Amino acid sequence: MRPAKRVAVVACMDARLAPARILGFEQGDVHVIRNAGGVVTDAEVRSLAISQHLLGTEEIMLMQHTDCGMLKITDEEFAQRMEEFAGQRPEWDAHAFDDLEESVRASKRTIEGSPFIASGRVRGFVYDVDSGELREVT
Ligand SMILES: [Zn+2]
């Protein structure tokens, strides 16, 4: 049940990404927490806290990618679209972004700012969906 490599990965849900494989992990090695954009919100803080405190992970890897759908809208545009669809705006933001590396850094800061997550070992990456290159965000 415990990830063998003690790593939790937060990654975008984009179908072109196989986050564990890209990072060189096998089945059973890591937790993979996915969402639109690969951003860290309260939902990911919850999963990361459970991953660390109940299931023993110690390192966090964040993975976002080029050509992400979340680069192509704004929170306001998405809220308007929801309002047209549902007659009301959502209580949550879409968490769109226009700067990939800055978005990775913002997620890092969210983790570092959470009292519930050990943030000593957090690394962020951008995956290039065209070249297959993985670049660390420092
Ligand atoms: Zn994406």
Residues whose N, C-alpha, C, O or C-beta is under 5 A from the ligand:
A	BS01	ZN	C12 D14 G37 C68 G69
